Amino acid sequence: MSSASLASPSPPPSDGSAANPHPVIVVGSGPAAHTAAIYLARAELHPIMYEGFMATGIAAGGQLTTTTEVENFPGFPDGIMGSELMDRMRKQSVHHGTKIITETVAKIDLSKRPFKIWVEGEEEDHQAIYCRALILATGATAKRLHFPGADEYWQRGISACAVCDGAAPIFRNKTLIVVGGGDSAAEEAIFLTKYAKKVHVMVRRDVLRASKVMATRLLAHPKVEVHWNSLPVKALGNGKVLTHVEIQDTSATGSGEVRTIEANGIFFAIGHTPNTAVLRDQIATDATGYVKTLPHPESGGPSAHTSVKGVFACGDVQDKVYRQAISAAGTGCMAALDCERFLTEDSEHLANTTTVAAPDKTVTGNEKSTSDAPKAKTS
Ligand SMILES: Cc1cc2nc3c(=O)[nH]c(=O)nc-3n(C[C@H](O)[C@H](O)[C@H](O)COP(=O)(O)OP(=O)(O)OC[C@H]3O[C@@H](n4cnc5c(N)ncnc54)[C@H](O)[C@@H]3O)c2cc1C
């Protein structure tokens, strides 16, 4: 396995052992993970980040490394390449003291605190790395169809995010295709009509899965044409950008006939897979696998708390609605602040329980918050 790590300016006072667990481990490396890490590092919590090594098939840095220009992240009036934006976030995390480890987390045990994690290739019990709190920022993977030409024209006419890429010059006043029949497909198709000359929606079956209101809106839109029982099977272009798409009839009774239409864009809107496999049913998720976050314990508003105390979730792994870099970063900030508060209260709790349990023993605050964590009573 290939791996590398960057040392933080001041090494964490913990070593990740059961006796001296890390205060907090961040799993992931997209905008949510780095924002959380920057806040945690500035709070002197010495975060350790496992950024992944092609985890879920995506490079460290996350989904933005798969795109070209990002035009909607504040602070970059002329836009910025997705990979460069992520490099900058990574540098900022390291600058403030995050230790980044280029390994993929393969296994997590949340059954008791301190939590245990294992990286790929080191999955024996004695190789566990311990932490008092965990931030999950493993993102989601956009589903794509794979057919001839789909990789060649990826990001040169083919995308999985209309909100992100729809306004790009290569799509303006052009004929575009949206693939999918759910609410997201309907929403993305209607969004694209702002820029496109025409939007073809390719639906695999003869019915839309979208809600009635979205379906009605879609079918009534003058720029939209819905094609039932249809899927793209080949992307054709001039070597630079997509120009045509072959569409196949998918109906059970149909001929399987293939026709070619002129199109300069294909947008996949066939769903996302939240990257939660590593959790193995240890945390509450919704029916589609997204990690559930709980209402804030005091305000009742949104929070990054999950069903497991001490585990916080941020970014696309818990968001199937907004799915943007800036919203991922925003929830990364929430996760760090919720985590910081949890660790403070947990340290106070440990200090109190330790004092009660061993009144005759002098224990410093620091020892109580780390070494005693596994033995301490938790609520
Ligand atoms: C093609 C495309 C273009 C986009 N363009 C824009 C845009 O222009 N503007 C915008 O705001 N948004 C855009 N988005 C959406 C944006 O990229 C996401 O909303 C955002 O990246 C989500 O951030 P995240 O931090 O939740 O996680 P992600 O970016 O999904 O990153 C998660 C990271 O965690 C890693 N990981 C997963 N499992 C593990 C594990 N077990 N161990 C270690 N690491 C792990 C993954 O490999 C990945 O690198 C685009 C998305 C796509 C797909």
The ligand as an ORCA input file, in Angstrom:
! r2SCAN-3c Opt
* xyz 0 1
  C     -18.355     16.560    -11.054
  C     -18.741     17.376     -9.846
  C     -18.629     18.763     -9.915
  C     -18.952     19.525     -8.798
  N     -18.842     20.883     -8.888
  C     -19.157     21.642     -7.825
  C     -19.073     23.071     -7.900
  O     -18.708     23.646     -8.934
  N     -19.389     23.773     -6.774
  C     -19.824     23.174     -5.616
  O     -20.078     23.871     -4.640
  N     -19.919     21.840     -5.522
  C     -19.621     21.062     -6.595
  N     -19.762     19.699     -6.527
  C     -20.262     19.113     -5.281
  C     -19.127     19.062     -4.242
  O     -17.988     18.506     -4.848
  C     -19.547     18.260     -3.038
  O     -20.744     18.760     -2.513
  C     -18.473     18.334     -1.945
  O     -17.215     17.953     -2.455
  C     -18.827     17.447     -0.765
  O     -17.793     17.541      0.139
  P     -17.538     16.487      1.308
  O     -16.514     17.119      2.160
  O     -18.799     16.064      1.909
  O     -16.923     15.174      0.662
  P     -16.265     14.692     -0.712
  O     -15.872     15.824     -1.591
  O     -17.221     13.685     -1.256
  O     -14.958     13.996     -0.187
  C     -14.960     12.898      0.658
  C     -13.566     12.300      0.666
  O     -13.509     11.303      1.676
  C     -12.794     10.194      1.178
  N     -13.197      8.970      1.869
  C     -14.331      8.238      1.703
  N     -14.301      7.141      2.478
  C     -13.125      7.186      3.158
  C     -12.512      6.310      4.101
  N     -13.105      5.186      4.493
  N     -11.279      6.640      4.579
  C     -10.669      7.778      4.198
  N     -11.206      8.643      3.293
  C     -12.420      8.341      2.783
  C     -13.178     10.138     -0.303
  O     -12.195      9.445     -1.050
  C     -13.185     11.617     -0.649
  O     -11.920     12.014     -1.068
  C     -19.413     18.902     -7.607
  C     -19.505     17.512     -7.537
  C     -19.172     16.755     -8.635
  C     -19.257     15.235     -8.566
*
